[in-house]
Amino acid sequence: MRVPDVGLSAAPDPDVLEWAARERRLLLTHDFDTLIGYAWDRVRAGLPMPGVVAVRQGLATARVIEEIELIAGASAEGEWDNRVLFVTLGQE
């Protein structure tokens, strides 16, 4: 599911994170500049934050999907709560 698909394409990062927390959705982002900081703000404030996976742009989509599927398959419910995971695959 993409942010525009749920009507949040113009929403500020804190609103997107609030939606993800409410829906218990792990959030995948390319935004290393602001969203990650807001995610940590939620953690420090004691607000629910089901996790953020940060992937830099320019990586092959198929490879990123494979890695995310591996991570999801090896993870337990709630394991990524209050965490930010940086996916650092080599350039394709």
Jmol script that loads the backbone (N, CA, C; Angstrom):
load data "model"
ATOM      1  N   MET A   1       0.857  -1.160   0.000  1.00  0.00           N
ATOM      2  CA  MET A   1       0.000   0.000   0.000  1.00  0.00           C
ATOM      3  C   MET A   1       0.911   1.234   0.000  1.00  0.00           C
ATOM      4  N   ARG A   2       0.551   2.215  -0.800  1.00  0.00           N
ATOM      5  CA  ARG A   2       1.345   3.441  -0.888  1.00  0.00           C
ATOM      6  C   ARG A   2       0.613   4.587  -0.196  1.00  0.00           C
ATOM      7  N   VAL A   3       1.382   5.564   0.260  1.00  0.00           N
ATOM      8  CA  VAL A   3       0.809   6.725   0.938  1.00  0.00           C
ATOM      9  C   VAL A   3      -0.282   7.390   0.094  1.00  0.00           C
ATOM     10  N   PRO A   4      -0.059   7.608  -1.217  1.00  0.00           N
ATOM     11  CA  PRO A   4      -1.142   8.213  -2.014  1.00  0.00           C
ATOM     12  C   PRO A   4      -2.411   7.355  -2.048  1.00  0.00           C
ATOM     13  N   ASP A   5      -2.261   6.042  -1.941  1.00  0.00           N
ATOM     14  CA  ASP A   5      -3.415   5.140  -1.990  1.00  0.00           C
ATOM     15  C   ASP A   5      -4.366   5.335  -0.811  1.00  0.00           C
ATOM     16  N   VAL A   6      -3.862   5.905   0.279  1.00  0.00           N
ATOM     17  CA  VAL A   6      -4.709   6.119   1.459  1.00  0.00           C
ATOM     18  C   VAL A   6      -5.006   7.599   1.670  1.00  0.00           C
ATOM     19  N   GLY A   7      -4.741   8.417   0.628  1.00  0.00           N
ATOM     20  CA  GLY A   7      -5.088   9.828   0.672  1.00  0.00           C
ATOM     21  C   GLY A   7      -4.144  10.700   1.483  1.00  0.00           C
ATOM     22  N   LEU A   8      -2.901  10.263   1.657  1.00  0.00           N
ATOM     23  CA  LEU A   8      -1.961  11.024   2.472  1.00  0.00           C
ATOM     24  C   LEU A   8      -0.792  11.609   1.676  1.00  0.00           C
ATOM     25  N   SER A   9      -0.926  11.717   0.358  1.00  0.00           N
ATOM     26  CA  SER A   9       0.212  12.179  -0.447  1.00  0.00           C
ATOM     27  C   SER A   9       0.669  13.587  -0.085  1.00  0.00           C
ATOM     28  N   ALA A  10      -0.229  14.447   0.385  1.00  0.00           N
ATOM     29  CA  ALA A  10       0.164  15.807   0.759  1.00  0.00           C
ATOM     30  C   ALA A  10       0.310  15.962   2.274  1.00  0.00           C
ATOM     31  N   ALA A  11       0.167  14.869   2.995  1.00  0.00           N
ATOM     32  CA  ALA A  11       0.210  14.938   4.457  1.00  0.00           C
ATOM     33  C   ALA A  11       1.638  15.110   4.961  1.00  0.00           C
ATOM     34  N   PRO A  12       1.807  15.841   6.051  1.00  0.00           N
ATOM     35  CA  PRO A  12       3.130  15.957   6.659  1.00  0.00           C
ATOM     36  C   PRO A  12       3.564  14.614   7.270  1.00  0.00           C
ATOM     37  N   ASP A  13       4.866  14.444   7.399  1.00  0.00           N
ATOM     38  CA  ASP A  13       5.418  13.186   7.911  1.00  0.00           C
ATOM     39  C   ASP A  13       4.784  12.730   9.230  1.00  0.00           C
ATOM     40  N   PRO A  14       4.580  13.612  10.207  1.00  0.00           N
ATOM     41  CA  PRO A  14       3.972  13.137  11.454  1.00  0.00           C
ATOM     42  C   PRO A  14       2.589  12.519  11.251  1.00  0.00           C
ATOM     43  N   ASP A  15       1.823  13.030  10.305  1.00  0.00           N
ATOM     44  CA  ASP A  15       0.502  12.462  10.020  1.00  0.00           C
ATOM     45  C   ASP A  15       0.621  11.078   9.384  1.00  0.00           C
ATOM     46  N   VAL A  16       1.594  10.916   8.502  1.00  0.00           N
ATOM     47  CA  VAL A  16       1.825   9.607   7.874  1.00  0.00           C
ATOM     48  C   VAL A  16       2.230   8.591   8.938  1.00  0.00           C
ATOM     49  N   LEU A  17       3.112   8.996   9.832  1.00  0.00           N
ATOM     50  CA  LEU A  17       3.537   8.096  10.910  1.00  0.00           C
ATOM     51  C   LEU A  17       2.375   7.758  11.845  1.00  0.00           C
ATOM     52  N   GLU A  18       1.521   8.729  12.116  1.00  0.00           N
ATOM     53  CA  GLU A  18       0.345   8.478  12.955  1.00  0.00           C
ATOM     54  C   GLU A  18      -0.568   7.465  12.280  1.00  0.00           C
ATOM     55  N   TRP A  19      -0.799   7.620  10.979  1.00  0.00           N
ATOM     56  CA  TRP A  19      -1.628   6.665  10.247  1.00  0.00           C
ATOM     57  C   TRP A  19      -1.008   5.268  10.321  1.00  0.00           C
ATOM     58  N   ALA A  20       0.304   5.172  10.075  1.00  0.00           N
ATOM     59  CA  ALA A  20       0.994   3.871  10.110  1.00  0.00           C
ATOM     60  C   ALA A  20       0.858   3.231  11.488  1.00  0.00           C
ATOM     61  N   ALA A  21       0.992   4.030  12.536  1.00  0.00           N
ATOM     62  CA  ALA A  21       0.858   3.498  13.894  1.00  0.00           C
ATOM     63  C   ALA A  21      -0.566   3.002  14.136  1.00  0.00           C
ATOM     64  N   ARG A  22      -1.542   3.788  13.744  1.00  0.00           N
ATOM     65  CA  ARG A  22      -2.946   3.435  13.950  1.00  0.00           C
ATOM     66  C   ARG A  22      -3.310   2.150  13.192  1.00  0.00           C
ATOM     67  N   GLU A  23      -2.759   2.006  11.992  1.00  0.00           N
ATOM     68  CA  GLU A  23      -3.054   0.845  11.142  1.00  0.00           C
ATOM     69  C   GLU A  23      -2.093  -0.323  11.366  1.00  0.00           C
ATOM     70  N   ARG A  24      -1.130  -0.138  12.277  1.00  0.00           N
ATOM     71  CA  ARG A  24      -0.108  -1.162  12.563  1.00  0.00           C
ATOM     72  C   ARG A  24       0.637  -1.565  11.286  1.00  0.00           C
ATOM     73  N   ARG A  25       1.078  -0.543  10.542  1.00  0.00           N
ATOM     74  CA  ARG A  25       1.794  -0.758   9.280  1.00  0.00           C
ATOM     75  C   ARG A  25       3.248  -0.355   9.433  1.00  0.00           C
ATOM     76  N   LEU A  26       4.133  -1.223   9.038  1.00  0.00           N
ATOM     77  CA  LEU A  26       5.543  -0.877   8.922  1.00  0.00           C
ATOM     78  C   LEU A  26       5.653   0.072   7.743  1.00  0.00           C
ATOM     79  N   LEU A  27       6.399   1.130   7.896  1.00  0.00           N
ATOM     80  CA  LEU A  27       6.484   2.166   6.867  1.00  0.00           C
ATOM     81  C   LEU A  27       7.811   2.054   6.120  1.00  0.00           C
ATOM     82  N   LEU A  28       7.748   1.959   4.818  1.00  0.00           N
ATOM     83  CA  LEU A  28       8.931   1.942   3.960  1.00  0.00           C
ATOM     84  C   LEU A  28       9.116   3.342   3.397  1.00  0.00           C
ATOM     85  N   THR A  29      10.328   3.879   3.489  1.00  0.00           N
ATOM     86  CA  THR A  29      10.561   5.248   3.028  1.00  0.00           C
ATOM     87  C   THR A  29      11.900   5.396   2.328  1.00  0.00           C
ATOM     88  N   HIS A  30      11.962   6.408   1.471  1.00  0.00           N
ATOM     89  CA  HIS A  30      13.221   6.853   0.875  1.00  0.00           C
ATOM     90  C   HIS A  30      13.669   8.150   1.548  1.00  0.00           C
ATOM     91  N   ASP A  31      12.864   8.658   2.460  1.00  0.00           N
ATOM     92  CA  ASP A  31      13.103   9.958   3.086  1.00  0.00           C
ATOM     93  C   ASP A  31      14.058   9.830   4.266  1.00  0.00           C
ATOM     94  N   PHE A  32      15.326  10.028   3.999  1.00  0.00           N
ATOM     95  CA  PHE A  32      16.342   9.987   5.048  1.00  0.00           C
ATOM     96  C   PHE A  32      16.464  11.343   5.742  1.00  0.00           C
ATOM     97  N   ASP A  33      15.858  12.388   5.176  1.00  0.00           N
ATOM     98  CA  ASP A  33      16.050  13.744   5.692  1.00  0.00           C
ATOM     99  C   ASP A  33      15.115  14.106   6.834  1.00  0.00           C
ATOM    100  N   THR A  34      13.844  13.770   6.736  1.00  0.00           N
ATOM    101  CA  THR A  34      12.910  14.240   7.767  1.00  0.00           C
ATOM    102  C   THR A  34      12.097  13.136   8.432  1.00  0.00           C
ATOM    103  N   LEU A  35      11.600  12.183   7.684  1.00  0.00           N
ATOM    104  CA  LEU A  35      10.693  11.191   8.249  1.00  0.00           C
ATOM    105  C   LEU A  35      11.340  10.407   9.386  1.00  0.00           C
ATOM    106  N   ILE A  36      12.590  10.040   9.234  1.00  0.00           N
ATOM    107  CA  ILE A  36      13.265   9.256  10.269  1.00  0.00           C
ATOM    108  C   ILE A  36      13.355  10.045  11.572  1.00  0.00           C
ATOM    109  N   GLY A  37      13.624  11.332  11.473  1.00  0.00           N
ATOM    110  CA  GLY A  37      13.661  12.163  12.674  1.00  0.00           C
ATOM    111  C   GLY A  37      12.314  12.207  13.369  1.00  0.00           C
ATOM    112  N   TYR A  38      11.245  12.327  12.602  1.00  0.00           N
ATOM    113  CA  TYR A  38       9.903  12.313  13.186  1.00  0.00           C
ATOM    114  C   TYR A  38       9.589  10.951  13.816  1.00  0.00           C
ATOM    115  N   ALA A  39      10.088   9.885  13.206  1.00  0.00           N
ATOM    116  CA  ALA A  39       9.877   8.550  13.786  1.00  0.00           C
ATOM    117  C   ALA A  39      10.530   8.475  15.161  1.00  0.00           C
ATOM    118  N   TRP A  40      11.757   8.947  15.267  1.00  0.00           N
ATOM    119  CA  TRP A  40      12.444   8.931  16.573  1.00  0.00           C
ATOM    120  C   TRP A  40      11.752   9.858  17.563  1.00  0.00           C
ATOM    121  N   ASP A  41      11.190  10.971  17.082  1.00  0.00           N
ATOM    122  CA  ASP A  41      10.419  11.864  17.962  1.00  0.00           C
ATOM    123  C   ASP A  41       9.250  11.107  18.588  1.00  0.00           C
ATOM    124  N   ARG A  42       8.564  10.279  17.786  1.00  0.00           N
ATOM    125  CA  ARG A  42       7.446   9.494  18.309  1.00  0.00           C
ATOM    126  C   ARG A  42       7.925   8.521  19.376  1.00  0.00           C
ATOM    127  N   VAL A  43       9.048   7.880  19.124  1.00  0.00           N
ATOM    128  CA  VAL A  43       9.585   6.924  20.098  1.00  0.00           C
ATOM    129  C   VAL A  43       9.908   7.646  21.410  1.00  0.00           C
ATOM    130  N   ARG A  44      10.613   8.785  21.305  1.00  0.00           N
ATOM    131  CA  ARG A  44      10.977   9.537  22.518  1.00  0.00           C
ATOM    132  C   ARG A  44       9.748  10.022  23.276  1.00  0.00           C
ATOM    133  N   ALA A  45       8.671  10.327  22.557  1.00  0.00           N
ATOM    134  CA  ALA A  45       7.442  10.815  23.185  1.00  0.00           C
ATOM    135  C   ALA A  45       6.584   9.671  23.740  1.00  0.00           C
ATOM    136  N   GLY A  46       7.003   8.439  23.526  1.00  0.00           N
ATOM    137  CA  GLY A  46       6.244   7.297  24.008  1.00  0.00           C
ATOM    138  C   GLY A  46       5.014   6.985  23.179  1.00  0.00           C
ATOM    139  N   LEU A  47       4.986   7.504  21.951  1.00  0.00           N
ATOM    140  CA  LEU A  47       3.864   7.235  21.045  1.00  0.00           C
ATOM    141  C   LEU A  47       4.119   5.944  20.279  1.00  0.00           C
ATOM    142  N   PRO A  48       3.078   5.246  19.881  1.00  0.00           N
ATOM    143  CA  PRO A  48       3.294   4.018  19.119  1.00  0.00           C
ATOM    144  C   PRO A  48       3.965   4.314  17.781  1.00  0.00           C
ATOM    145  N   MET A  49       4.908   3.468  17.432  1.00  0.00           N
ATOM    146  CA  MET A  49       5.628   3.618  16.164  1.00  0.00           C
ATOM    147  C   MET A  49       5.983   2.203  15.699  1.00  0.00           C
ATOM    148  N   PRO A  50       5.185   1.646  14.756  1.00  0.00           N
ATOM    149  CA  PRO A  50       5.371   0.252  14.383  1.00  0.00           C
ATOM    150  C   PRO A  50       6.609  -0.033  13.554  1.00  0.00           C
ATOM    151  N   GLY A  51       7.402   0.952  13.260  1.00  0.00           N
ATOM    152  CA  GLY A  51       8.679   0.731  12.589  1.00  0.00           C
ATOM    153  C   GLY A  51       8.770   1.396  11.232  1.00  0.00           C
ATOM    154  N   VAL A  52       9.993   1.729  10.873  1.00  0.00           N
ATOM    155  CA  VAL A  52      10.291   2.364   9.590  1.00  0.00           C
ATOM    156  C   VAL A  52      11.443   1.602   8.952  1.00  0.00           C
ATOM    157  N   VAL A  53      11.298   1.306   7.688  1.00  0.00           N
ATOM    158  CA  VAL A  53      12.383   0.721   6.897  1.00  0.00           C
ATOM    159  C   VAL A  53      12.817   1.789   5.906  1.00  0.00           C
ATOM    160  N   ALA A  54      14.057   2.227   6.024  1.00  0.00           N
ATOM    161  CA  ALA A  54      14.592   3.280   5.160  1.00  0.00           C
ATOM    162  C   ALA A  54      15.457   2.652   4.072  1.00  0.00           C
ATOM    163  N   VAL A  55      15.086   2.926   2.826  1.00  0.00           N
ATOM    164  CA  VAL A  55      15.786   2.370   1.665  1.00  0.00           C
ATOM    165  C   VAL A  55      16.211   3.532   0.786  1.00  0.00           C
ATOM    166  N   ARG A  56      17.490   3.595   0.452  1.00  0.00           N
ATOM    167  CA  ARG A  56      17.907   4.718  -0.388  1.00  0.00           C
ATOM    168  C   ARG A  56      17.442   4.517  -1.823  1.00  0.00           C
ATOM    169  N   GLN A  57      17.181   5.632  -2.469  1.00  0.00           N
ATOM    170  CA  GLN A  57      16.718   5.581  -3.854  1.00  0.00           C
ATOM    171  C   GLN A  57      17.839   5.092  -4.754  1.00  0.00           C
ATOM    172  N   GLY A  58      17.458   4.572  -5.895  1.00  0.00           N
ATOM    173  CA  GLY A  58      18.439   4.117  -6.875  1.00  0.00           C
ATOM    174  C   GLY A  58      18.726   2.635  -6.787  1.00  0.00           C
ATOM    175  N   LEU A  59      18.170   1.953  -5.807  1.00  0.00           N
ATOM    176  CA  LEU A  59      18.369   0.511  -5.712  1.00  0.00           C
ATOM    177  C   LEU A  59      17.360  -0.189  -6.616  1.00  0.00           C
ATOM    178  N   ALA A  60      17.735  -1.337  -7.118  1.00  0.00           N
ATOM    179  CA  ALA A  60      16.842  -2.107  -7.988  1.00  0.00           C
ATOM    180  C   ALA A  60      15.601  -2.521  -7.199  1.00  0.00           C
ATOM    181  N   THR A  61      14.438  -2.200  -7.724  1.00  0.00           N
ATOM    182  CA  THR A  61      13.180  -2.469  -7.029  1.00  0.00           C
ATOM    183  C   THR A  61      13.023  -3.947  -6.691  1.00  0.00           C
ATOM    184  N   ALA A  62      13.330  -4.827  -7.626  1.00  0.00           N
ATOM    185  CA  ALA A  62      13.185  -6.264  -7.382  1.00  0.00           C
ATOM    186  C   ALA A  62      14.059  -6.708  -6.215  1.00  0.00           C
ATOM    187  N   ARG A  63      15.262  -6.190  -6.141  1.00  0.00           N
ATOM    188  CA  ARG A  63      16.176  -6.558  -5.050  1.00  0.00           C
ATOM    189  C   ARG A  63      15.656  -6.057  -3.713  1.00  0.00           C
ATOM    190  N   VAL A  64      15.147  -4.841  -3.695  1.00  0.00           N
ATOM    191  CA  VAL A  64      14.589  -4.283  -2.456  1.00  0.00           C
ATOM    192  C   VAL A  64      13.396  -5.124  -2.000  1.00  0.00           C
ATOM    193  N   ILE A  65      12.513  -5.479  -2.919  1.00  0.00           N
ATOM    194  CA  ILE A  65      11.351  -6.296  -2.582  1.00  0.00           C
ATOM    195  C   ILE A  65      11.795  -7.637  -2.004  1.00  0.00           C
ATOM    196  N   GLU A  66      12.790  -8.265  -2.611  1.00  0.00           N
ATOM    197  CA  GLU A  66      13.306  -9.540  -2.099  1.00  0.00           C
ATOM    198  C   GLU A  66      13.814  -9.386  -0.669  1.00  0.00           C
ATOM    199  N   GLU A  67      14.564  -8.331  -0.413  1.00  0.00           N
ATOM    200  CA  GLU A  67      15.111  -8.103   0.922  1.00  0.00           C
ATOM    201  C   GLU A  67      14.003  -7.846   1.941  1.00  0.00           C
ATOM    202  N   ILE A  68      13.014  -7.038   1.568  1.00  0.00           N
ATOM    203  CA  ILE A  68      11.905  -6.744   2.472  1.00  0.00           C
ATOM    204  C   ILE A  68      11.114  -8.021   2.762  1.00  0.00           C
ATOM    205  N   GLU A  69      10.910  -8.865   1.747  1.00  0.00           N
ATOM    206  CA  GLU A  69      10.214 -10.133   1.970  1.00  0.00           C
ATOM    207  C   GLU A  69      10.989 -11.031   2.926  1.00  0.00           C
ATOM    208  N   LEU A  70      12.312 -11.048   2.795  1.00  0.00           N
ATOM    209  CA  LEU A  70      13.132 -11.836   3.717  1.00  0.00           C
ATOM    210  C   LEU A  70      13.016 -11.309   5.144  1.00  0.00           C
ATOM    211  N   ILE A  71      13.088 -10.004   5.276  1.00  0.00           N
ATOM    212  CA  ILE A  71      12.976  -9.381   6.595  1.00  0.00           C
ATOM    213  C   ILE A  71      11.614  -9.696   7.209  1.00  0.00           C
ATOM    214  N   ALA A  72      10.550  -9.531   6.420  1.00  0.00           N
ATOM    215  CA  ALA A  72       9.198  -9.778   6.920  1.00  0.00           C
ATOM    216  C   ALA A  72       9.013 -11.249   7.311  1.00  0.00           C
ATOM    217  N   GLY A  73       9.537 -12.136   6.495  1.00  0.00           N
ATOM    218  CA  GLY A  73       9.388 -13.565   6.770  1.00  0.00           C
ATOM    219  C   GLY A  73      10.137 -14.027   8.005  1.00  0.00           C
ATOM    220  N   ALA A  74      11.189 -13.308   8.349  1.00  0.00           N
ATOM    221  CA  ALA A  74      12.001 -13.691   9.501  1.00  0.00           C
ATOM    222  C   ALA A  74      11.661 -12.879  10.750  1.00  0.00           C
ATOM    223  N   SER A  75      10.615 -12.071  10.680  1.00  0.00           N
ATOM    224  CA  SER A  75      10.265 -11.186  11.784  1.00  0.00           C
ATOM    225  C   SER A  75       8.981 -11.638  12.473  1.00  0.00           C
ATOM    226  N   ALA A  76       8.928 -11.395  13.755  1.00  0.00           N
ATOM    227  CA  ALA A  76       7.725 -11.670  14.529  1.00  0.00           C
ATOM    228  C   ALA A  76       6.882 -10.407  14.620  1.00  0.00           C
ATOM    229  N   GLU A  77       5.581 -10.572  14.852  1.00  0.00           N
ATOM    230  CA  GLU A  77       4.669  -9.439  15.033  1.00  0.00           C
ATOM    231  C   GLU A  77       5.222  -8.508  16.112  1.00  0.00           C
ATOM    232  N   GLY A  78       5.312  -7.238  15.780  1.00  0.00           N
ATOM    233  CA  GLY A  78       5.766  -6.236  16.740  1.00  0.00           C
ATOM    234  C   GLY A  78       7.266  -6.119  16.895  1.00  0.00           C
ATOM    235  N   GLU A  79       8.026  -6.950  16.209  1.00  0.00           N
ATOM    236  CA  GLU A  79       9.485  -6.934  16.358  1.00  0.00           C
ATOM    237  C   GLU A  79      10.111  -5.607  15.947  1.00  0.00           C
ATOM    238  N   TRP A  80       9.483  -4.910  14.997  1.00  0.00           N
ATOM    239  CA  TRP A  80      10.062  -3.659  14.501  1.00  0.00           C
ATOM    240  C   TRP A  80       9.471  -2.435  15.183  1.00  0.00           C
ATOM    241  N   ASP A  81       8.606  -2.651  16.172  1.00  0.00           N
ATOM    242  CA  ASP A  81       8.062  -1.514  16.911  1.00  0.00           C
ATOM    243  C   ASP A  81       9.208  -0.652  17.452  1.00  0.00           C
ATOM    244  N   ASN A  82       9.055   0.651  17.264  1.00  0.00           N
ATOM    245  CA  ASN A  82      10.010   1.629  17.799  1.00  0.00           C
ATOM    246  C   ASN A  82      11.420   1.487  17.229  1.00  0.00           C
ATOM    247  N   ARG A  83      11.533   0.992  16.016  1.00  0.00           N
ATOM    248  CA  ARG A  83      12.837   0.819  15.372  1.00  0.00           C
ATOM    249  C   ARG A  83      12.840   1.421  13.976  1.00  0.00           C
ATOM    250  N   VAL A  84      14.047   1.788  13.548  1.00  0.00           N
ATOM    251  CA  VAL A  84      14.270   2.207  12.165  1.00  0.00           C
ATOM    252  C   VAL A  84      15.332   1.273  11.608  1.00  0.00           C
ATOM    253  N   LEU A  85      15.018   0.639  10.500  1.00  0.00           N
ATOM    254  CA  LEU A  85      15.938  -0.272   9.828  1.00  0.00           C
ATOM    255  C   LEU A  85      16.426   0.399   8.550  1.00  0.00           C
ATOM    256  N   PHE A  86      17.730   0.454   8.377  1.00  0.00           N
ATOM    257  CA  PHE A  86      18.316   1.014   7.153  1.00  0.00           C
ATOM    258  C   PHE A  86      18.736  -0.149   6.265  1.00  0.00           C
ATOM    259  N   VAL A  87      18.123  -0.236   5.084  1.00  0.00           N
ATOM    260  CA  VAL A  87      18.466  -1.275   4.117  1.00  0.00           C
ATOM    261  C   VAL A  87      19.595  -0.711   3.268  1.00  0.00           C
ATOM    262  N   THR A  88      20.763  -1.299   3.395  1.00  0.00           N
ATOM    263  CA  THR A  88      21.953  -0.770   2.724  1.00  0.00           C
ATOM    264  C   THR A  88      22.493  -1.793   1.729  1.00  0.00           C
ATOM    265  N   LEU A  89      21.746  -2.009   0.687  1.00  0.00           N
ATOM    266  CA  LEU A  89      22.177  -2.891  -0.389  1.00  0.00           C
ATOM    267  C   LEU A  89      23.145  -2.151  -1.296  1.00  0.00           C
ATOM    268  N   GLY A  90      24.042  -2.881  -1.910  1.00  0.00           N
ATOM    269  CA  GLY A  90      24.945  -2.256  -2.867  1.00  0.00           C
ATOM    270  C   GLY A  90      24.213  -1.748  -4.104  1.00  0.00           C
ATOM    271  N   GLN A  91      24.773  -0.806  -4.802  1.00  0.00           N
ATOM    272  CA  GLN A  91      24.185  -0.300  -6.044  1.00  0.00           C
ATOM    273  C   GLN A  91      24.085  -1.434  -7.046  1.00  0.00           C
ATOM    274  N   GLU A  92      23.003  -1.446  -7.762  1.00  0.00           N
ATOM    275  CA  GLU A  92      22.781  -2.459  -8.797  1.00  0.00           C
ATOM    276  C   GLU A  92      23.249  -1.910 -10.119  1.00  0.00           C
TER     277      GLU A  92
END
end "model"
wireframe off; spacefill off
backbone 0.3
color backbone group
